Every structure is written in C-alpha cells, then in structure tokens.
Amino acid sequence: MKKIDAFNHIWPEKFFDALIGHIGTMSDITKRSGDVPMMTNLDRRFEVMDEFGPDYCQVLSLASPPLEKLVDSDKALELSQIGSDSMAELCQKYPDRFPAFIGTTPMTHPEGLVAESRRAIEDLGAVGMQIFTNVNGKPLDLPEFAPFFEYMDSVGKPVWLHPARGANFSDYLTEDQSEYEIWWTLGWPYETSAAMARMVFSQFFDRWPNLKIITHHAGGMIPFFEGRVGPGWDQMGARTTDRDLAAVRKALKRPHLDYFKEFYADTASFGSQKAIEHAMEFFGEDRVLFASDAPFDPEGGPKYIRDTIEIIDRMEITDAQRQKLYQDNAVNLLGLKL
C-alpha cells in the first residue's frame, strides 16, 4: 500500500526566492522554516523520502507562517500564485513522489480569496486549499471570509486548517509576549480547537453541508476534551448573562458534538500514539489521514516521518484500518488516482 503523507511542508525554490525578495531576511518562524534544508533543498527532501521506500509519497503544502502576516494583500496574492504554480510543477515532474498539492489563498485579498482558490483547484489541479486558524487575528467566521467557504463547499474539495499563533500572543494579560514557546506547544492546539468551535457554533456545517475541513495535529484539543466539548457545552448559556448563548446552541440543526465529529484529522502528533488513537476514536477511522508534519523535527525531516510510521505499524488496529490511515482515506477524500 502507499503511505500518502497528507500534511507536510515545503518552500519550492521559486517561492522561497520570491519570499526573500519581499521580506529581506528571515526571522522568528520564517527562520525556523528556512533553516531546515529539506524545506528548500529538493535533493535533501528526496534523500529523506528515500529512507522510507518507494511507497512513501507526499501531498505538498507551503509552510507556516500565513502569507498575510508577512506582506500586504497584493503581495500575498502574488506569493500564493507562485507557491501553487511551483508545487504544481513539482507534481507534474515527480508524480510518484508528489501525487498532489494543496493550494494557498490570500485571505486578506477580497478578490483573490476565491479567484486564486478557483485557479489553483480548477486550472492547476490542487486537491484543496490551506488556510490558517485566524487571519491577522481575525476569526474565520467573519462574513468577509464566507465566500471562500462557500466556494470550497461548492467544489467539494477539503480545506487544510493550520494553526497560527506567535510569541506576541501572551500567556497572561499582564505580559507582552509568550514565554518558553508556550505560544507553540500549547497555543497551537488551542488555536485549532478555538477555530473549530467558532465554525461549529457559527453553523458552518448547516450552511455548507459539503464542506470538508482537515485539522492539523490530530484535531488539536478536541478529542482529548470530548466531555467538556460535548456534555460540558450542553451548559452553554448558564454562565453567560450578556447574551443568550443557549439560543446559539439550540439554533443548530443537530447536537453540537455531532458537528465536531465532522472534521477530519491527521496523524501529525510529534510521536504521540495516544493522540492518534484519540483522533481515530473521536473522528472515526474514515476521517484520519496519515501525515508527518515533516520537516519540523530535530533531525530536519526523517524523525517525524519515522516515528509516525512506527506508531501506526505497532497500533492494535486491523490491516484494513491501517490501510485507511496510510492510503484509502486520502485517496477517497482527495480524489487521488494511484
């Protein structure tokens, strides 16, 4: 069977050159990405991939951070186009290694928001689009972003949801920045979970029943907090006096926990078997996709891939379930032809 790595990251050479041309020097998370050879060096990426045999392949996506954090909306559109064009070229040149790619859309560009998504999917063949959990601090359920989700619902292609949060998001109100990289370790799972909750209670799945969203890192905190998310949120409104939140929950067509189970998740869990097991139990075996989050590990790529494969191979699941994780779920959701 194929091992289809559905969420890993790359900066193709043309994109990286254009990015540096816009921002000058790298800092913060851009430096973290740019300093990893596998991110920008295709030969090194192939060396890493070869460690896992000919059946291992990657669905390509650009790396964090969100483009709108780095440049204005017009430049974000330009970089989105270069990124999608570059990844499409790699898929055409190396189809056995890269069976598909995920487009990127400039969320701050009112016209490009949908236009670039349409171009990436309908002209270049992207299997979906990657967005982030907030847009320069704005929540995804604002009306200005609705046209994007409406389009993705209409074409039935999945949205990859990547967390976004930086050190400027402090851990305490009395501080100016996060300490000890708490913004990443604990902040990113929270970001994913908060975005999922906003989507559910803003009735995304009632409005767009064909919308498919893949959450990074095994669904953030949601599978671990099923009790608080489900029965706990049954109390919504009991502790709030400034608005009728009970009405928000009751306006949903189904119990709110049902909607949380409609998300998809990946296995990029930094070596945590329990995280993958919880994701499968919560979302279901048909909604979890193999992904490594390469190349962001201490070895610059191979460790997360190796650890994730070792976990899946030793899990007490059936061969049919293992094949779903590695191959079938990605094939079915992304429409891949192997």
MIRONU-615110 format. One record per residue (C-alpha): residue number from 0; x, y negated, z negated. Coordinates in nm, 2 decimals. Layout:
BEGIN
+--------+--------+--------+--------+
: koltor :     xx :     yy :     zz :
+--------+--------+--------+--------+
:    NUM :      X :      Y :      Z :
...
+--------+--------+--------+--------+
This chain:
BEGIN
+--------+--------+--------+--------+
: koltor :     xx :     yy :     zz :
+--------+--------+--------+--------+
:      0 :   0.00 :   0.00 :   0.00 :
:      1 :   0.10 :  -0.36 :   0.05 :
:      2 :   0.19 :  -0.58 :  -0.25 :
:      3 :   0.05 :  -0.91 :  -0.15 :
:      4 :   0.18 :  -1.19 :  -0.37 :
:      5 :  -0.11 :  -1.43 :  -0.36 :
:      6 :   0.03 :  -1.72 :  -0.56 :
:      7 :   0.39 :  -1.81 :  -0.53 :
:      8 :   0.55 :  -2.13 :  -0.42 :
:      9 :   0.78 :  -2.28 :  -0.15 :
:     10 :   0.91 :  -2.61 :  -0.02 :
:     11 :   0.98 :  -2.55 :   0.35 :
:     12 :   1.28 :  -2.73 :   0.49 :
:     13 :   1.09 :  -2.99 :   0.69 :
:     14 :   0.86 :  -3.06 :   0.39 :
:     15 :   1.14 :  -3.09 :   0.15 :
:     16 :   1.33 :  -3.33 :   0.37 :
:     17 :   1.02 :  -3.54 :   0.41 :
:     18 :   0.95 :  -3.53 :   0.03 :
:     19 :   1.30 :  -3.65 :  -0.05 :
:     20 :   1.27 :  -3.92 :   0.22 :
:     21 :   0.97 :  -4.06 :   0.03 :
:     22 :   1.07 :  -4.02 :  -0.34 :
:     23 :   1.45 :  -4.05 :  -0.30 :
:     24 :   1.59 :  -3.85 :  -0.59 :
:     25 :   1.42 :  -3.57 :  -0.78 :
:     26 :   1.32 :  -3.60 :  -1.15 :
:     27 :   1.11 :  -3.41 :  -1.40 :
:     28 :   0.91 :  -3.13 :  -1.24 :
:     29 :   1.03 :  -3.21 :  -0.89 :
:     30 :   1.39 :  -3.15 :  -1.01 :
:     31 :   1.28 :  -2.82 :  -1.17 :
:     32 :   1.14 :  -2.71 :  -0.84 :
:     33 :   1.41 :  -2.84 :  -0.61 :
:     34 :   1.69 :  -2.69 :  -0.82 :
:     35 :   1.57 :  -2.34 :  -0.76 :
:     36 :   1.74 :  -2.21 :  -0.44 :
:     37 :   1.46 :  -1.97 :  -0.35 :
:     38 :   1.23 :  -2.27 :  -0.33 :
:     39 :   1.41 :  -2.44 :  -0.04 :
:     40 :   1.65 :  -2.18 :   0.10 :
:     41 :   1.48 :  -1.92 :   0.32 :
:     42 :   1.78 :  -1.69 :   0.32 :
:     43 :   1.77 :  -1.67 :  -0.06 :
:     44 :   1.40 :  -1.61 :  -0.05 :
:     45 :   1.45 :  -1.32 :   0.19 :
:     46 :   1.72 :  -1.17 :  -0.04 :
:     47 :   1.48 :  -1.18 :  -0.33 :
:     48 :   1.19 :  -1.03 :  -0.14 :
:     49 :   1.41 :  -0.75 :   0.00 :
:     50 :   1.46 :  -0.63 :  -0.36 :
:     51 :   1.10 :  -0.52 :  -0.37 :
:     52 :   1.09 :  -0.33 :  -0.04 :
:     53 :   0.92 :  -0.39 :   0.30 :
:     54 :   0.57 :  -0.36 :   0.15 :
:     55 :   0.61 :  -0.68 :  -0.06 :
:     56 :   0.49 :  -0.99 :   0.11 :
:     57 :   0.39 :  -1.35 :   0.01 :
:     58 :   0.10 :  -1.58 :   0.07 :
:     59 :   0.28 :  -1.92 :   0.08 :
:     60 :   0.18 :  -2.23 :  -0.10 :
:     61 :   0.35 :  -2.56 :  -0.19 :
:     62 :   0.49 :  -2.61 :  -0.53 :
:     63 :   0.38 :  -2.85 :  -0.81 :
:     64 :   0.35 :  -3.14 :  -0.87 :
:     65 :   0.05 :  -3.28 :  -0.69 :
:     66 :   0.14 :  -3.50 :  -0.40 :
:     67 :  -0.08 :  -3.78 :  -0.52 :
:     68 :   0.14 :  -3.80 :  -0.83 :
:     69 :   0.44 :  -3.88 :  -0.62 :
:     70 :   0.32 :  -4.10 :  -0.33 :
:     71 :   0.03 :  -4.31 :  -0.21 :
:     72 :  -0.27 :  -4.16 :  -0.03 :
:     73 :  -0.14 :  -4.21 :   0.32 :
:     74 :   0.20 :  -4.06 :   0.24 :
:     75 :   0.02 :  -3.77 :   0.06 :
:     76 :  -0.17 :  -3.70 :   0.38 :
:     77 :   0.15 :  -3.70 :   0.58 :
:     78 :   0.32 :  -3.46 :   0.34 :
:     79 :   0.01 :  -3.24 :   0.33 :
:     80 :   0.03 :  -3.21 :   0.71 :
:     81 :   0.40 :  -3.14 :   0.72 :
:     82 :   0.36 :  -2.88 :   0.45 :
:     83 :   0.08 :  -2.70 :   0.62 :
:     84 :   0.25 :  -2.72 :   0.96 :
:     85 :   0.57 :  -2.58 :   0.82 :
:     86 :   0.41 :  -2.29 :   0.63 :
:     87 :   0.20 :  -2.21 :   0.94 :
:     88 :   0.53 :  -2.19 :   1.14 :
:     89 :   0.68 :  -1.95 :   0.89 :
:     90 :   0.38 :  -1.73 :   0.90 :
:     91 :   0.39 :  -1.71 :   1.28 :
:     92 :   0.77 :  -1.64 :   1.28 :
:     93 :   0.77 :  -1.39 :   0.99 :
:     94 :   0.42 :  -1.23 :   0.98 :
:     95 :   0.54 :  -0.92 :   0.80 :
:     96 :   0.68 :  -1.13 :   0.52 :
:     97 :   0.43 :  -1.41 :   0.51 :
:     98 :   0.08 :  -1.28 :   0.62 :
:     99 :  -0.09 :  -1.61 :   0.53 :
:    100 :  -0.05 :  -1.96 :   0.38 :
:    101 :  -0.26 :  -2.19 :   0.16 :
:    102 :  -0.31 :  -2.55 :   0.28 :
:    103 :  -0.27 :  -2.86 :   0.07 :
:    104 :  -0.51 :  -3.15 :   0.09 :
:    105 :  -0.46 :  -3.51 :  -0.02 :
:    106 :  -0.73 :  -3.55 :  -0.29 :
:    107 :  -0.68 :  -3.93 :  -0.31 :
:    108 :  -0.74 :  -3.98 :   0.06 :
:    109 :  -1.11 :  -4.03 :   0.12 :
:    110 :  -1.10 :  -3.94 :   0.49 :
:    111 :  -0.81 :  -3.69 :   0.48 :
:    112 :  -0.96 :  -3.50 :   0.19 :
:    113 :  -1.19 :  -3.30 :   0.42 :
:    114 :  -1.02 :  -3.37 :   0.75 :
:    115 :  -0.69 :  -3.22 :   0.65 :
:    116 :  -0.87 :  -2.92 :   0.49 :
:    117 :  -1.05 :  -2.86 :   0.82 :
:    118 :  -0.74 :  -2.90 :   1.02 :
:    119 :  -0.54 :  -2.66 :   0.80 :
:    120 :  -0.81 :  -2.39 :   0.80 :
:    121 :  -0.97 :  -2.42 :   1.14 :
:    122 :  -0.67 :  -2.52 :   1.35 :
:    123 :  -0.37 :  -2.37 :   1.17 :
:    124 :  -0.53 :  -2.07 :   1.01 :
:    125 :  -0.49 :  -2.14 :   0.64 :
:    126 :  -0.67 :  -1.88 :   0.42 :
:    127 :  -0.78 :  -2.15 :   0.18 :
:    128 :  -0.67 :  -2.47 :   0.01 :
:    129 :  -0.47 :  -2.55 :  -0.31 :
:    130 :  -0.58 :  -2.83 :  -0.54 :
:    131 :  -0.48 :  -2.92 :  -0.90 :
:    132 :  -0.69 :  -2.94 :  -1.22 :
:    133 :  -0.70 :  -3.32 :  -1.21 :
:    134 :  -0.64 :  -3.59 :  -0.96 :
:    135 :  -0.41 :  -3.85 :  -1.12 :
:    136 :  -0.60 :  -3.79 :  -1.45 :
:    137 :  -0.95 :  -3.78 :  -1.29 :
:    138 :  -1.17 :  -3.48 :  -1.34 :
:    139 :  -1.26 :  -3.27 :  -1.03 :
:    140 :  -1.64 :  -3.30 :  -1.09 :
:    141 :  -1.65 :  -3.67 :  -0.99 :
:    142 :  -1.87 :  -3.75 :  -0.69 :
:    143 :  -1.57 :  -3.86 :  -0.48 :
:    144 :  -1.44 :  -3.51 :  -0.46 :
:    145 :  -1.77 :  -3.34 :  -0.38 :
:    146 :  -1.72 :  -3.35 :   0.00 :
:    147 :  -1.41 :  -3.12 :  -0.04 :
:    148 :  -1.60 :  -2.86 :  -0.24 :
:    149 :  -1.90 :  -2.89 :   0.00 :
:    150 :  -1.67 :  -2.81 :   0.29 :
:    151 :  -1.50 :  -2.52 :   0.12 :
:    152 :  -1.84 :  -2.38 :   0.03 :
:    153 :  -1.95 :  -2.41 :   0.40 :
:    154 :  -1.65 :  -2.22 :   0.53 :
:    155 :  -1.63 :  -1.96 :   0.25 :
:    156 :  -1.25 :  -2.00 :   0.20 :
:    157 :  -1.11 :  -1.99 :  -0.15 :
:    158 :  -0.97 :  -2.28 :  -0.35 :
:    159 :  -0.65 :  -2.21 :  -0.54 :
:    160 :  -0.66 :  -2.41 :  -0.87 :
:    161 :  -0.32 :  -2.50 :  -1.00 :
:    162 :  -0.28 :  -2.67 :  -1.34 :
:    163 :  -0.13 :  -3.02 :  -1.36 :
:    164 :  -0.01 :  -3.19 :  -1.67 :
:    165 :   0.31 :  -3.37 :  -1.76 :
:    166 :   0.51 :  -3.48 :  -2.06 :
:    167 :   0.32 :  -3.81 :  -2.06 :
:    168 :   0.01 :  -3.62 :  -2.18 :
:    169 :   0.10 :  -3.63 :  -2.55 :
:    170 :   0.02 :  -3.37 :  -2.81 :
:    171 :  -0.11 :  -3.62 :  -3.06 :
:    172 :  -0.28 :  -3.96 :  -3.02 :
:    173 :  -0.01 :  -4.13 :  -3.22 :
:    174 :   0.27 :  -4.02 :  -2.98 :
:    175 :   0.36 :  -4.14 :  -2.63 :
:    176 :   0.47 :  -3.81 :  -2.49 :
:    177 :   0.45 :  -3.43 :  -2.54 :
:    178 :   0.73 :  -3.27 :  -2.74 :
:    179 :   0.90 :  -2.93 :  -2.68 :
:    180 :   0.74 :  -2.88 :  -2.34 :
:    181 :   0.41 :  -2.82 :  -2.52 :
:    182 :   0.25 :  -3.00 :  -2.22 :
:    183 :   0.35 :  -2.70 :  -2.00 :
:    184 :   0.34 :  -2.40 :  -2.23 :
:    185 :   0.00 :  -2.47 :  -2.39 :
:    186 :  -0.11 :  -2.77 :  -2.18 :
:    187 :  -0.14 :  -2.59 :  -1.85 :
:    188 :  -0.37 :  -2.31 :  -1.97 :
:    189 :  -0.58 :  -2.57 :  -2.14 :
:    190 :  -0.59 :  -2.78 :  -1.81 :
:    191 :  -0.71 :  -2.48 :  -1.62 :
:    192 :  -0.98 :  -2.40 :  -1.88 :
:    193 :  -1.10 :  -2.75 :  -1.90 :
:    194 :  -1.13 :  -2.78 :  -1.52 :
:    195 :  -1.33 :  -2.45 :  -1.51 :
:    196 :  -1.56 :  -2.58 :  -1.78 :
:    197 :  -1.63 :  -2.90 :  -1.60 :
:    198 :  -1.71 :  -2.71 :  -1.29 :
:    199 :  -1.95 :  -2.48 :  -1.46 :
:    200 :  -2.14 :  -2.74 :  -1.66 :
:    201 :  -2.14 :  -2.98 :  -1.36 :
:    202 :  -2.33 :  -2.70 :  -1.18 :
:    203 :  -2.07 :  -2.63 :  -0.91 :
:    204 :  -2.19 :  -2.28 :  -0.85 :
:    205 :  -2.55 :  -2.37 :  -0.84 :
:    206 :  -2.48 :  -2.65 :  -0.59 :
:    207 :  -2.23 :  -2.44 :  -0.39 :
:    208 :  -2.31 :  -2.07 :  -0.43 :
:    209 :  -2.04 :  -1.97 :  -0.17 :
:    210 :  -1.76 :  -2.15 :  -0.35 :
:    211 :  -1.47 :  -1.93 :  -0.44 :
:    212 :  -1.20 :  -2.05 :  -0.69 :
:    213 :  -0.88 :  -1.87 :  -0.78 :
:    214 :  -0.75 :  -1.97 :  -1.12 :
:    215 :  -0.37 :  -1.95 :  -1.18 :
:    216 :  -0.21 :  -1.77 :  -1.47 :
:    217 :  -0.48 :  -1.51 :  -1.53 :
:    218 :  -0.76 :  -1.76 :  -1.58 :
:    219 :  -0.60 :  -1.99 :  -1.84 :
:    220 :  -0.75 :  -1.96 :  -2.19 :
:    221 :  -1.10 :  -1.84 :  -2.08 :
:    222 :  -1.06 :  -1.46 :  -2.10 :
:    223 :  -0.90 :  -1.49 :  -2.45 :
:    224 :  -1.18 :  -1.71 :  -2.58 :
:    225 :  -1.48 :  -1.53 :  -2.44 :
:    226 :  -1.65 :  -1.56 :  -2.78 :
:    227 :  -1.62 :  -1.93 :  -2.80 :
:    228 :  -1.69 :  -1.98 :  -2.43 :
:    229 :  -2.00 :  -1.76 :  -2.44 :
:    230 :  -2.19 :  -1.74 :  -2.77 :
:    231 :  -1.99 :  -2.04 :  -2.91 :
:    232 :  -2.11 :  -2.26 :  -2.63 :
:    233 :  -2.47 :  -2.15 :  -2.70 :
:    234 :  -2.45 :  -2.41 :  -2.97 :
:    235 :  -2.38 :  -2.69 :  -2.72 :
:    236 :  -2.56 :  -3.00 :  -2.84 :
:    237 :  -2.59 :  -2.90 :  -3.20 :
:    238 :  -2.28 :  -3.10 :  -3.29 :
:    239 :  -2.33 :  -3.39 :  -3.05 :
:    240 :  -2.55 :  -3.69 :  -3.12 :
:    241 :  -2.47 :  -3.94 :  -2.84 :
:    242 :  -2.63 :  -3.73 :  -2.56 :
:    243 :  -2.85 :  -3.42 :  -2.51 :
:    244 :  -2.59 :  -3.16 :  -2.42 :
:    245 :  -2.84 :  -2.88 :  -2.48 :
:    246 :  -3.02 :  -3.01 :  -2.18 :
:    247 :  -2.70 :  -2.97 :  -1.97 :
:    248 :  -2.66 :  -2.61 :  -2.06 :
:    249 :  -3.03 :  -2.54 :  -2.01 :
:    250 :  -3.02 :  -2.70 :  -1.66 :
:    251 :  -2.80 :  -2.42 :  -1.54 :
:    252 :  -2.99 :  -2.15 :  -1.34 :
:    253 :  -2.82 :  -1.87 :  -1.53 :
:    254 :  -2.64 :  -1.82 :  -1.87 :
:    255 :  -2.32 :  -2.03 :  -1.86 :
:    256 :  -2.09 :  -1.73 :  -1.93 :
:    257 :  -2.21 :  -1.58 :  -1.60 :
:    258 :  -2.06 :  -1.87 :  -1.41 :
:    259 :  -1.72 :  -1.84 :  -1.58 :
:    260 :  -1.71 :  -1.48 :  -1.46 :
:    261 :  -1.75 :  -1.60 :  -1.10 :
:    262 :  -1.40 :  -1.74 :  -1.09 :
:    263 :  -1.11 :  -1.53 :  -0.96 :
:    264 :  -0.77 :  -1.50 :  -1.14 :
:    265 :  -0.42 :  -1.39 :  -1.06 :
:    266 :  -0.16 :  -1.18 :  -1.25 :
:    267 :   0.10 :  -1.46 :  -1.28 :
:    268 :   0.13 :  -1.42 :  -1.66 :
:    269 :   0.50 :  -1.46 :  -1.72 :
:    270 :   0.53 :  -1.09 :  -1.83 :
:    271 :   0.22 :  -1.06 :  -2.04 :
:    272 :   0.04 :  -0.73 :  -1.99 :
:    273 :  -0.24 :  -0.83 :  -2.22 :
:    274 :  -0.31 :  -1.14 :  -2.02 :
:    275 :  -0.36 :  -0.93 :  -1.70 :
:    276 :  -0.57 :  -0.67 :  -1.89 :
:    277 :  -0.79 :  -0.95 :  -2.04 :
:    278 :  -0.83 :  -1.10 :  -1.69 :
:    279 :  -0.95 :  -0.77 :  -1.55 :
:    280 :  -1.19 :  -0.71 :  -1.83 :
:    281 :  -1.33 :  -1.06 :  -1.81 :
:    282 :  -1.35 :  -1.14 :  -1.44 :
:    283 :  -1.37 :  -0.78 :  -1.32 :
:    284 :  -1.13 :  -0.56 :  -1.12 :
:    285 :  -1.25 :  -0.70 :  -0.79 :
:    286 :  -1.16 :  -1.06 :  -0.89 :
:    287 :  -0.80 :  -1.04 :  -0.99 :
:    288 :  -0.52 :  -1.07 :  -0.74 :
:    289 :  -0.15 :  -0.98 :  -0.77 :
:    290 :   0.06 :  -1.29 :  -0.80 :
:    291 :   0.40 :  -1.36 :  -0.95 :
:    292 :   0.44 :  -1.74 :  -0.96 :
:    293 :   0.79 :  -1.70 :  -0.81 :
:    294 :   1.04 :  -1.86 :  -0.81 :
:    295 :   0.99 :  -2.02 :  -1.15 :
:    296 :   1.18 :  -1.78 :  -1.38 :
:    297 :   1.52 :  -1.77 :  -1.55 :
:    298 :   1.66 :  -1.57 :  -1.25 :
:    299 :   1.53 :  -1.81 :  -0.99 :
:    300 :   1.27 :  -1.57 :  -0.84 :
:    301 :   1.31 :  -1.20 :  -0.89 :
:    302 :   1.23 :  -1.17 :  -1.26 :
:    303 :   0.86 :  -1.27 :  -1.25 :
:    304 :   0.80 :  -1.05 :  -0.94 :
:    305 :   0.98 :  -0.75 :  -1.10 :
:    306 :   0.81 :  -0.80 :  -1.44 :
:    307 :   0.46 :  -0.83 :  -1.29 :
:    308 :   0.51 :  -0.52 :  -1.07 :
:    309 :   0.64 :  -0.32 :  -1.37 :
:    310 :   0.34 :  -0.42 :  -1.57 :
:    311 :   0.08 :  -0.33 :  -1.30 :
:    312 :   0.26 :   0.00 :  -1.24 :
:    313 :   0.25 :   0.11 :  -1.60 :
:    314 :  -0.10 :  -0.02 :  -1.69 :
:    315 :  -0.35 :   0.26 :  -1.77 :
:    316 :  -0.57 :   0.20 :  -1.47 :
:    317 :  -0.67 :   0.42 :  -1.17 :
:    318 :  -0.48 :   0.42 :  -0.84 :
:    319 :  -0.78 :   0.27 :  -0.68 :
:    320 :  -0.78 :  -0.02 :  -0.93 :
:    321 :  -0.41 :  -0.07 :  -0.88 :
:    322 :  -0.46 :  -0.09 :  -0.50 :
:    323 :  -0.73 :  -0.35 :  -0.56 :
:    324 :  -0.48 :  -0.57 :  -0.75 :
:    325 :  -0.20 :  -0.53 :  -0.51 :
:    326 :  -0.38 :  -0.54 :  -0.18 :
:    327 :  -0.75 :  -0.49 :  -0.14 :
:    328 :  -0.88 :  -0.79 :  -0.33 :
:    329 :  -0.65 :  -1.02 :  -0.14 :
:    330 :  -0.74 :  -0.86 :   0.19 :
:    331 :  -1.11 :  -0.89 :   0.12 :
:    332 :  -1.11 :  -1.24 :  -0.03 :
:    333 :  -0.86 :  -1.40 :   0.22 :
:    334 :  -0.98 :  -1.21 :   0.53 :
:    335 :  -0.63 :  -1.07 :   0.59 :
:    336 :  -0.56 :  -0.82 :   0.87 :
:    337 :  -0.26 :  -0.60 :   0.78 :
+--------+--------+--------+--------+
